[in-house]
Amino acid sequence: MLNRKKTFKADNDVASSLSIYVVMVILLIIVETIIGTPLQNWIYTILGGTYESPSLTTSTVSDQLLYQICETLSPMLYGIGDCVIVFLMDKYVIMRRTGMNESSRLLFLASPTWKSCVKTQDFHKK
């Protein structure tokens, strides 16, 4: 959040950016929790795994090694997905440019044109 103006040339509200960022992080954690084990099992079946759960009595050494490889690959895959999602959200939603600097935004909000537009809009119509 500190380098938002330099990196993305953002000029939007810091409070709204922070709240959107917090919601995004919480949603990413929830999605990772839900998708982690199914993704791992899906990779395991694609690579040719032959058992349902890792146990020493029903699996061979190669199956256990393959399962451990899948335990490593699945966090890497959704970690890459997280990086892409976070970058796109930062660039286009959280740290967006509104095209107005602070002084022009204040002038726009104080202008009679903006106030008349707000007064004439009916927000209850569908």
Secondary structure, 3 states (H helix, E strand, C coil): CCCHHHHCCCCCCHHHHHHHHHHHHHHHHHHHHHHHHHHHHHHHHHCCCCCCCCCCCCCCHHHHHHHHHHHHHHHHHHHHHHHHHHHHHHHHHHCCCCCCCHHHHHHHHHCHHHHHHHHHCCCCCC
